[in-house]
Amino acid sequence: MDIRVVCNKCRKEAPIDKEKSNLNWKVYDESKSCKCGGEWKMILPP
């Protein structure tokens, strides 16, 4: 399943937290807001 975390305004992908991620899991750094002022939103495939 391809889950993405993107900005709700500009659709830029959230930065990946390299310390917490590994080969099996991508962990996104959602603590910072997007530069455009939007918030991070999880997108699930249809």
C-alpha positions as CSV (number, residue, x, y, z in Angstrom):
1,M,0.0,0.0,0.0
2,D,1.4,3.3,-1.0
3,I,0.6,5.8,1.7
4,R,1.8,9.4,1.2
5,V,1.9,12.4,3.5
6,V,1.5,15.7,1.5
7,C,0.7,19.3,2.2
8,N,-3.0,20.1,1.8
9,K,-2.2,23.4,-0.1
10,C,0.7,22.8,-2.4
11,R,0.8,18.9,-2.4
12,K,4.6,18.8,-1.6
13,E,5.6,15.6,0.2
14,A,6.5,15.8,3.9
15,P,10.2,15.3,4.7
16,I,11.2,11.8,5.8
17,D,12.8,11.4,9.3
18,K,16.0,9.5,8.5
19,E,16.7,8.6,12.2
20,K,13.4,6.8,12.7
21,S,13.0,5.3,9.2
22,N,14.4,1.9,8.1
23,L,14.1,-0.4,5.1
24,N,10.6,-1.5,6.0
25,W,9.1,1.8,7.3
26,K,9.1,5.4,6.1
27,V,8.6,7.8,9.0
28,Y,7.6,11.4,8.0
29,D,8.6,14.4,10.1
30,E,5.2,16.1,10.6
31,S,6.3,18.4,13.4
32,K,7.2,21.2,11.0
33,S,4.5,22.8,8.9
34,C,5.0,23.2,5.2
35,K,6.8,26.3,4.0
36,C,3.6,27.5,2.2
37,G,1.7,27.5,5.5
38,G,-0.3,24.4,4.8
39,E,-0.6,21.3,7.0
40,W,0.4,17.7,6.4
41,K,-2.3,15.3,5.3
42,M,-2.2,11.5,4.8
43,I,-3.3,10.3,1.3
44,L,-4.4,6.7,0.8
45,P,-4.6,5.1,-2.6
46,P,-8.1,4.4,-4.0
